Amino acid sequence: MTEVRVLIYHATGDADGVLEAYHQVSKEMAGVPGQLGNELLHGVHETDRFIVISRWSSLDAFTTWEQGRDHKGSTEPLRQYRDTSMARPFGVYAVTAQY
């Protein structure tokens, strides 16, 4: 199986709100089958930019969760911060190499 990374882009000046929502979502998603962990990145030069990166054991595991009934409810607190200026505020990437 190939691991995947899901990147979700956020844009806001409310760093405290993003951090609080990130912790809330992470606690809600703890134990989701196939999720290996996640990170919140904060832009160093563009301080209104954030990226949540989640690691999944496979595309199937991510897709199963994404299409499940708990998906939208679990991630709701972060949705208000999504970067709506982008055509697609998220990306799904397969790991093709790593050390």
A tleap script that builds the chain and sets N, CA, C and O, in Angstrom:
source leaprc.protein.ff14SB
mol = sequence {
  NMET THR GLU VAL ARG VAL LEU ILE TYR HIE
  ALA THR GLY ASP ALA ASP GLY VAL LEU GLU
  ALA TYR HIE GLN VAL SER LYS GLU MET ALA
  GLY VAL PRO GLY GLN LEU GLY ASN GLU LEU
  LEU HIE GLY VAL HIE GLU THR ASP ARG PHE
  ILE VAL ILE SER ARG TRP SER SER LEU ASP
  ALA PHE THR THR TRP GLU GLN GLY ARG ASP
  HIE LYS GLY SER THR GLU PRO LEU ARG GLN
  TYR ARG ASP THR SER MET ALA ARG PRO PHE
  GLY VAL TYR ALA VAL THR ALA GLN CTYR
}
set mol.1.N position { 0.830 -1.183 0.000 }
set mol.1.CA position { 0.000 0.000 0.000 }
set mol.1.C position { 0.874 1.245 0.000 }
set mol.1.O position { 1.940 1.275 0.615 }
set mol.2.N position { 0.410 2.257 -0.690 }
set mol.2.CA position { 1.122 3.523 -0.761 }
set mol.2.C position { 0.470 4.521 0.183 }
set mol.2.O position { -0.737 4.755 0.119 }
set mol.3.N position { 1.273 5.104 1.054 }
set mol.3.CA position { 0.750 6.145 1.933 }
set mol.3.C position { 0.388 7.379 1.125 }
set mol.3.O position { 0.961 7.632 0.065 }
set mol.4.N position { -0.570 8.144 1.637 }
set mol.4.CA position { -0.928 9.410 1.012 }
set mol.4.C position { -0.871 10.520 2.053 }
set mol.4.O position { -0.983 10.292 3.258 }
set mol.5.N position { -0.691 11.730 1.536 }
set mol.5.CA position { -0.729 12.937 2.364 }
set mol.5.C position { -1.854 13.802 1.826 }
set mol.5.O position { -2.012 13.955 0.615 }
set mol.6.N position { -2.625 14.359 2.725 }
set mol.6.CA position { -3.694 15.268 2.343 }
set mol.6.C position { -3.333 16.636 2.906 }
set mol.6.O position { -3.127 16.782 4.111 }
set mol.7.N position { -3.259 17.631 2.039 }
set mol.7.CA position { -2.923 18.993 2.424 }
set mol.7.C position { -4.168 19.852 2.272 }
set mol.7.O position { -4.798 19.866 1.215 }
set mol.8.N position { -4.517 20.563 3.328 }
set mol.8.CA position { -5.674 21.457 3.292 }
set mol.8.C position { -5.171 22.857 3.608 }
set mol.8.O position { -4.534 23.085 4.636 }
set mol.9.N position { -5.466 23.792 2.710 }
set mol.9.CA position { -4.932 25.145 2.794 }
set mol.9.C position { -5.932 26.078 3.469 }
set mol.9.O position { -7.127 26.057 3.174 }
set mol.10.N position { -5.413 26.894 4.379 }
set mol.10.CA position { -6.234 27.848 5.112 }
set mol.10.C position { -5.606 29.233 5.012 }
set mol.10.O position { -4.387 29.371 4.914 }
set mol.11.N position { -6.455 30.253 5.038 }
set mol.11.CA position { -5.978 31.633 4.991 }
set mol.11.C position { -6.830 32.480 5.937 }
set mol.11.O position { -8.040 32.613 5.749 }
set mol.12.N position { -6.184 33.047 6.950 }
set mol.12.CA position { -6.889 33.874 7.920 }
set mol.12.C position { -5.882 34.573 8.812 }
set mol.12.O position { -4.764 34.090 8.993 }
set mol.13.N position { -6.267 35.685 9.359 }
set mol.13.CA position { -5.433 36.364 10.339 }
set mol.13.C position { -5.696 35.869 11.757 }
set mol.13.O position { -5.065 36.337 12.705 }
set mol.14.N position { -6.616 34.935 11.906 }
set mol.14.CA position { -7.004 34.435 13.225 }
set mol.14.C position { -6.199 33.184 13.586 }
set mol.14.O position { -6.727 32.072 13.572 }
set mol.15.N position { -4.930 33.375 13.905 }
set mol.15.CA position { -4.047 32.245 14.229 }
set mol.15.C position { -4.554 31.472 15.443 }
set mol.15.O position { -4.502 30.242 15.455 }
set mol.16.N position { -5.038 32.166 16.449 }
set mol.16.CA position { -5.545 31.483 17.649 }
set mol.16.C position { -6.763 30.618 17.318 }
set mol.16.O position { -6.904 29.509 17.832 }
set mol.17.N position { -7.636 31.134 16.459 }
set mol.17.CA position { -8.816 30.376 16.054 }
set mol.17.C position { -8.454 29.114 15.294 }
set mol.17.O position { -9.041 28.056 15.519 }
set mol.18.N position { -7.475 29.228 14.380 }
set mol.18.CA position { -7.027 28.064 13.618 }
set mol.18.C position { -6.427 27.025 14.558 }
set mol.18.O position { -6.729 25.837 14.443 }
set mol.19.N position { -5.587 27.462 15.479 }
set mol.19.CA position { -4.948 26.537 16.413 }
set mol.19.C position { -5.982 25.820 17.275 }
set mol.19.O position { -5.901 24.608 17.473 }
set mol.20.N position { -6.936 26.560 17.777 }
set mol.20.CA position { -7.987 25.960 18.605 }
set mol.20.C position { -8.808 24.948 17.790 }
set mol.20.O position { -9.083 23.844 18.262 }
set mol.21.N position { -9.195 25.327 16.572 }
set mol.21.CA position { -9.980 24.434 15.720 }
set mol.21.C position { -9.167 23.197 15.343 }
set mol.21.O position { -9.701 22.089 15.304 }
set mol.22.N position { -7.869 23.388 15.063 }
set mol.22.CA position { -7.000 22.261 14.717 }
set mol.22.C position { -6.966 21.239 15.861 }
set mol.22.O position { -7.098 20.038 15.624 }
set mol.23.N position { -6.794 21.705 17.076 }
set mol.23.CA position { -6.757 20.780 18.220 }
set mol.23.C position { -8.099 20.068 18.391 }
set mol.23.O position { -8.143 18.876 18.692 }
set mol.24.N position { -9.178 20.799 18.198 }
set mol.24.CA position { -10.511 20.208 18.323 }
set mol.24.C position { -10.717 19.109 17.279 }
set mol.24.O position { -11.181 18.015 17.601 }
set mol.25.N position { -10.371 19.409 16.034 }
set mol.25.CA position { -10.520 18.427 14.951 }
set mol.25.C position { -9.611 17.226 15.184 }
set mol.25.O position { -10.028 16.085 14.982 }
set mol.26.N position { -8.383 17.472 15.604 }
set mol.26.CA position { -7.436 16.379 15.832 }
set mol.26.C position { -7.923 15.433 16.915 }
set mol.26.O position { -7.782 14.217 16.785 }
set mol.27.N position { -8.492 15.974 17.978 }
set mol.27.CA position { -9.038 15.119 19.043 }
set mol.27.C position { -10.222 14.318 18.529 }
set mol.27.O position { -10.373 13.141 18.857 }
set mol.28.N position { -11.060 14.956 17.724 }
set mol.28.CA position { -12.232 14.282 17.147 }
set mol.28.C position { -11.817 13.130 16.238 }
set mol.28.O position { -12.484 12.097 16.191 }
set mol.29.N position { -10.718 13.312 15.520 }
set mol.29.CA position { -10.283 12.319 14.538 }
set mol.29.C position { -9.317 11.282 15.097 }
set mol.29.O position { -8.924 10.362 14.379 }
set mol.30.N position { -8.938 11.405 16.324 }
set mol.30.CA position { -8.028 10.426 16.927 }
set mol.30.C position { -8.638 9.031 16.809 }
set mol.30.O position { -9.789 8.810 17.188 }
set mol.31.N position { -7.866 8.111 16.289 }
set mol.31.CA position { -8.327 6.739 16.169 }
set mol.31.C position { -9.056 6.414 14.875 }
set mol.31.O position { -9.519 5.287 14.698 }
set mol.32.N position { -9.169 7.388 13.960 }
set mol.32.CA position { -9.798 7.089 12.671 }
set mol.32.C position { -8.937 6.039 11.954 }
set mol.32.O position { -7.732 6.238 11.796 }
set mol.33.N position { -9.533 4.938 11.526 }
set mol.33.CA position { -8.759 3.893 10.855 }
set mol.33.C position { -8.007 4.428 9.634 }
set mol.33.O position { -8.589 5.079 8.766 }
set mol.34.N position { -6.722 4.146 9.585 }
set mol.34.CA position { -5.898 4.545 8.456 }
set mol.34.C position { -5.197 5.877 8.599 }
set mol.34.O position { -4.234 6.145 7.879 }
set mol.35.N position { -5.657 6.724 9.515 }
set mol.35.CA position { -4.963 7.999 9.695 }
set mol.35.C position { -3.745 7.762 10.578 }
set mol.35.O position { -3.851 7.212 11.674 }
set mol.36.N position { -2.580 8.189 10.077 }
set mol.36.CA position { -1.324 7.969 10.787 }
set mol.36.C position { -0.890 9.178 11.603 }
set mol.36.O position { 0.043 9.080 12.400 }
set mol.37.N position { -1.545 10.302 11.418 }
set mol.37.CA position { -1.210 11.516 12.158 }
set mol.37.C position { -1.467 12.739 11.306 }
set mol.37.O position { -1.853 12.633 10.142 }
set mol.38.N position { -1.248 13.911 11.902 }
set mol.38.CA position { -1.424 15.160 11.170 }
set mol.38.C position { -0.559 16.249 11.782 }
set mol.38.O position { -0.059 16.120 12.899 }
set mol.39.N position { -0.396 17.322 11.021 }
set mol.39.CA position { 0.408 18.464 11.460 }
set mol.39.C position { -0.279 19.751 11.031 }
set mol.39.O position { -0.993 19.781 10.028 }
set mol.40.N position { -0.061 20.805 11.791 }
set mol.40.CA position { -0.489 22.145 11.413 }
set mol.40.C position { 0.751 22.967 11.136 }
set mol.40.O position { 1.612 23.115 12.003 }
set mol.41.N position { 0.844 23.507 9.922 }
set mol.41.CA position { 1.966 24.368 9.547 }
set mol.41.C position { 1.469 25.802 9.439 }
set mol.41.O position { 0.374 26.053 8.938 }
set mol.42.N position { 2.279 26.736 9.912 }
set mol.42.CA position { 1.948 28.164 9.886 }
set mol.42.C position { 2.980 28.872 9.021 }
set mol.42.O position { 4.183 28.681 9.203 }
set mol.43.N position { 2.517 29.685 8.085 }
set mol.43.CA position { 3.422 30.381 7.182 }
set mol.43.C position { 4.386 31.288 7.923 }
set mol.43.O position { 3.976 32.065 8.786 }
set mol.44.N position { 5.643 31.195 7.597 }
set mol.44.CA position { 6.667 32.037 8.213 }
set mol.44.C position { 6.671 33.413 7.552 }
set mol.44.O position { 6.766 34.433 8.236 }
set mol.45.N position { 6.570 33.441 6.231 }
set mol.45.CA position { 6.582 34.703 5.503 }
set mol.45.C position { 5.176 35.220 5.226 }
set mol.45.O position { 4.946 36.430 5.204 }
set mol.46.N position { 4.244 34.309 5.017 }
set mol.46.CA position { 2.843 34.678 4.846 }
set mol.46.C position { 2.103 34.210 6.095 }
set mol.46.O position { 1.562 33.105 6.136 }
set mol.47.N position { 2.089 35.059 7.099 }
set mol.47.CA position { 1.615 34.649 8.419 }
set mol.47.C position { 0.109 34.436 8.492 }
set mol.47.O position { -0.396 33.987 9.521 }
set mol.48.N position { -0.610 34.745 7.432 }
set mol.48.CA position { -2.047 34.460 7.404 }
set mol.48.C position { -2.338 33.120 6.723 }
set mol.48.O position { -3.501 32.793 6.483 }
set mol.49.N position { -1.305 32.347 6.412 }
set mol.49.CA position { -1.454 31.068 5.716 }
set mol.49.C position { -1.151 29.900 6.653 }
set mol.49.O position { -0.221 29.943 7.458 }
set mol.50.N position { -1.966 28.860 6.519 }
set mol.50.CA position { -1.822 27.645 7.315 }
set mol.50.C position { -2.054 26.452 6.401 }
set mol.50.O position { -2.792 26.546 5.420 }
set mol.51.N position { -1.427 25.341 6.724 }
set mol.51.CA position { -1.665 24.089 6.015 }
set mol.51.C position { -1.813 22.986 7.061 }
set mol.51.O position { -0.984 22.854 7.961 }
set mol.52.N position { -2.861 22.208 6.931 }
set mol.52.CA position { -3.000 20.994 7.725 }
set mol.52.C position { -2.599 19.847 6.813 }
set mol.52.O position { -3.152 19.680 5.726 }
set mol.53.N position { -1.632 19.059 7.266 }
set mol.53.CA position { -1.184 17.890 6.518 }
set mol.53.C position { -1.559 16.655 7.330 }
set mol.53.O position { -1.137 16.491 8.475 }
set mol.54.N position { -2.350 15.801 6.718 }
set mol.54.CA position { -2.662 14.536 7.389 }
set mol.54.C position { -2.017 13.396 6.618 }
set mol.54.O position { -1.918 13.423 5.391 }
set mol.55.N position { -1.582 12.395 7.372 }
set mol.55.CA position { -0.922 11.228 6.793 }
set mol.55.C position { -1.879 10.043 6.891 }
set mol.55.O position { -2.481 9.793 7.936 }
set mol.56.N position { -2.005 9.319 5.776 }
set mol.56.CA position { -2.927 8.191 5.706 }
set mol.56.C position { -2.190 6.958 5.222 }
set mol.56.O position { -1.258 7.060 4.424 }
set mol.57.N position { -2.597 5.804 5.695 }
set mol.57.CA position { -1.941 4.552 5.320 }
set mol.57.C position { -2.150 4.199 3.856 }
set mol.57.O position { -1.329 3.499 3.264 }
set mol.58.N position { -3.242 4.679 3.266 }
set mol.58.CA position { -3.523 4.398 1.861 }
set mol.58.C position { -4.598 5.352 1.360 }
set mol.58.O position { -5.305 5.986 2.143 }
set mol.59.N position { -4.704 5.439 0.056 }
set mol.59.CA position { -5.773 6.247 -0.541 }
set mol.59.C position { -7.133 5.662 -0.187 }
set mol.59.O position { -8.090 6.400 0.050 }
set mol.60.N position { -7.217 4.338 -0.153 }
set mol.60.CA position { -8.485 3.689 0.225 }
set mol.60.C position { -8.927 4.085 1.627 }
set mol.60.O position { -10.109 4.345 1.855 }
set mol.61.N position { -7.983 4.132 2.571 }
set mol.61.CA position { -8.323 4.511 3.945 }
set mol.61.C position { -8.843 5.941 3.996 }
set mol.61.O position { -9.839 6.228 4.659 }
set mol.62.N position { -8.154 6.837 3.285 }
set mol.62.CA position { -8.599 8.233 3.256 }
set mol.62.C position { -9.967 8.357 2.595 }
set mol.62.O position { -10.848 9.039 3.119 }
set mol.63.N position { -10.151 7.706 1.457 }
set mol.63.CA position { -11.410 7.795 0.718 }
set mol.63.C position { -12.571 7.239 1.534 }
set mol.63.O position { -13.665 7.802 1.532 }
set mol.64.N position { -12.328 6.134 2.228 }
set mol.64.CA position { -13.369 5.556 3.080 }
set mol.64.C position { -13.806 6.550 4.139 }
set mol.64.O position { -15.002 6.731 4.368 }
set mol.65.N position { -12.842 7.198 4.788 }
set mol.65.CA position { -13.188 8.200 5.799 }
set mol.65.C position { -13.861 9.406 5.157 }
set mol.65.O position { -14.874 9.891 5.663 }
set mol.66.N position { -13.310 9.896 4.047 }
set mol.66.CA position { -13.840 11.102 3.403 }
set mol.66.C position { -15.285 10.910 2.953 }
set mol.66.O position { -16.078 11.850 3.010 }
set mol.67.N position { -15.634 9.717 2.512 }
set mol.67.CA position { -16.983 9.452 2.043 }
set mol.67.C position { -17.930 9.007 3.159 }
set mol.67.O position { -19.122 8.799 2.931 }
set mol.68.N position { -17.386 8.867 4.354 }
set mol.68.CA position { -18.193 8.435 5.485 }
set mol.68.C position { -19.043 9.553 6.071 }
set mol.68.O position { -18.858 10.727 5.748 }
set mol.69.N position { -19.961 9.181 6.922 }
set mol.69.CA position { -20.901 10.145 7.493 }
set mol.69.C position { -20.269 11.097 8.502 }
set mol.69.O position { -20.820 12.169 8.751 }
set mol.70.N position { -19.128 10.738 9.089 }
set mol.70.CA position { -18.504 11.579 10.106 }
set mol.70.C position { -17.555 12.632 9.544 }
set mol.70.O position { -17.139 13.533 10.272 }
set mol.71.N position { -17.209 12.536 8.271 }
set mol.71.CA position { -16.206 13.415 7.664 }
set mol.71.C position { -16.494 14.900 7.887 }
set mol.71.O position { -15.675 15.604 8.478 }
set mol.72.N position { -17.622 15.371 7.432 }
set mol.72.CA position { -17.908 16.811 7.500 }
set mol.72.C position { -18.069 17.292 8.932 }
set mol.72.O position { -17.617 18.387 9.266 }
set mol.73.N position { -18.694 16.511 9.772 }
set mol.73.CA position { -18.849 16.909 11.167 }
set mol.73.C position { -17.526 16.991 11.911 }
set mol.73.O position { -17.320 17.879 12.738 }
set mol.74.N position { -16.635 16.056 11.611 }
set mol.74.CA position { -15.339 16.019 12.293 }
set mol.74.C position { -14.461 17.207 11.946 }
set mol.74.O position { -13.692 17.676 12.786 }
set mol.75.N position { -14.564 17.699 10.721 }
set mol.75.CA position { -13.674 18.770 10.267 }
set mol.75.C position { -14.342 20.146 10.264 }
set mol.75.O position { -13.717 21.131 9.871 }
set mol.76.N position { -15.572 20.224 10.684 }
set mol.76.CA position { -16.339 21.474 10.645 }
set mol.76.C position { -15.629 22.672 11.292 }
set mol.76.O position { -15.652 23.757 10.712 }
set mol.77.N position { -15.007 22.527 12.456 }
set mol.77.CA position { -14.391 23.703 13.091 }
set mol.77.C position { -13.323 24.388 12.226 }
set mol.77.O position { -13.120 25.595 12.355 }
set mol.78.N position { -12.647 23.656 11.364 }
set mol.78.CA position { -11.605 24.261 10.521 }
set mol.78.C position { -12.138 24.806 9.199 }
set mol.78.O position { -11.454 25.597 8.549 }
set mol.79.N position { -13.326 24.408 8.789 }
set mol.79.CA position { -13.843 24.783 7.469 }
set mol.79.C position { -13.932 26.293 7.271 }
set mol.79.O position { -13.708 26.779 6.162 }
set mol.80.N position { -14.247 27.029 8.302 }
set mol.80.CA position { -14.391 28.478 8.164 }
set mol.80.C position { -13.088 29.176 7.792 }
set mol.80.O position { -13.102 30.326 7.351 }
set mol.81.N position { -11.965 28.490 7.968 }
set mol.81.CA position { -10.657 29.085 7.683 }
set mol.81.C position { -10.085 28.666 6.322 }
set mol.81.O position { -8.992 29.101 5.961 }
set mol.82.N position { -10.789 27.845 5.576 }
set mol.82.CA position { -10.291 27.368 4.278 }
set mol.82.C position { -9.945 28.538 3.370 }
set mol.82.O position { -10.579 29.593 3.410 }
set mol.83.N position { -8.935 28.327 2.561 }
set mol.83.CA position { -8.511 29.351 1.603 }
set mol.83.C position { -9.431 29.282 0.383 }
set mol.83.O position { -9.194 28.500 -0.538 }
set mol.84.N position { -10.470 30.094 0.386 }
set mol.84.CA position { -11.464 30.065 -0.680 }
set mol.84.C position { -11.002 30.798 -1.941 }
set mol.84.O position { -11.717 30.810 -2.943 }
set mol.85.N position { -9.820 31.406 -1.901 }
set mol.85.CA position { -9.299 32.058 -3.106 }
set mol.85.C position { -8.728 31.030 -4.086 }
set mol.85.O position { -8.484 31.342 -5.252 }
set mol.86.N position { -8.520 29.821 -3.610 }
set mol.86.CA position { -7.966 28.755 -4.445 }
set mol.86.C position { -9.102 27.989 -5.122 }
set mol.86.O position { -10.173 27.811 -4.542 }
set mol.87.N position { -8.860 27.539 -6.352 }
set mol.87.CA position { -9.855 26.733 -7.052 }
set mol.87.C position { -10.156 25.453 -6.269 }
set mol.87.O position { -11.290 24.975 -6.247 }
set mol.88.N position { -9.133 24.916 -5.636 }
set mol.88.CA position { -9.271 23.696 -4.840 }
set mol.88.C position { -8.438 23.882 -3.579 }
set mol.88.O position { -7.210 23.873 -3.654 }
set mol.89.N position { -9.080 24.052 -2.412 }
set mol.89.CA position { -8.325 24.347 -1.190 }
set mol.89.C position { -7.701 23.130 -0.511 }
set mol.89.O position { -7.397 23.166 0.681 }
set mol.90.N position { -7.513 22.060 -1.271 }
set mol.90.CA position { -6.881 20.873 -0.708 }
set mol.90.C position { -6.182 20.101 -1.825 }
set mol.90.O position { -6.440 20.330 -3.006 }
set mol.91.N position { -5.303 19.192 -1.443 }
set mol.91.CA position { -4.641 18.314 -2.389 }
set mol.91.C position { -4.397 16.969 -1.741 }
set mol.91.O position { -4.171 16.882 -0.534 }
set mol.92.N position { -4.443 15.921 -2.542 }
set mol.92.CA position { -4.161 14.565 -2.076 }
set mol.92.C position { -2.973 14.068 -2.887 }
set mol.92.O position { -3.008 14.064 -4.117 }
set mol.93.N position { -1.912 13.645 -2.182 }
set mol.93.CA position { -0.662 13.262 -2.825 }
set mol.93.C position { -0.229 11.886 -2.360 }
set mol.93.O position { -0.270 11.580 -1.168 }
set mol.94.N position { 0.187 11.061 -3.307 }
set mol.94.CA position { 0.746 9.745 -2.991 }
set mol.94.C position { 2.230 9.897 -2.712 }
set mol.94.O position { 2.918 10.654 -3.397 }
set mol.95.N position { 2.723 9.189 -1.719 }
set mol.95.CA position { 4.141 9.186 -1.414 }
set mol.95.C position { 4.826 8.311 -2.461 }
set mol.95.O position { 4.529 7.122 -2.579 }
set mol.96.N position { 5.741 8.906 -3.217 }
set mol.96.CA position { 6.426 8.136 -4.259 }
set mol.96.C position { 7.867 7.840 -3.899 }
set mol.96.O position { 8.486 6.960 -4.497 }
set mol.97.N position { 8.413 8.564 -2.928 }
set mol.97.CA position { 9.783 8.308 -2.462 }
set mol.97.C position { 9.936 8.937 -1.095 }
set mol.97.O position { 9.325 9.964 -0.799 }
set mol.98.N position { 10.748 8.319 -0.269 }
set mol.98.CA position { 11.068 8.899 1.040 }
set mol.98.C position { 12.296 8.223 1.621 }
set mol.98.O position { 12.639 7.105 1.239 }
set mol.99.N position { 12.954 8.903 2.543 }
set mol.99.CA position { 14.136 8.368 3.236 }
set mol.99.C position { 13.869 8.330 4.709 }
set mol.99.O position { 14.732 7.913 5.482 }
savepdb mol mol.pdb
quit
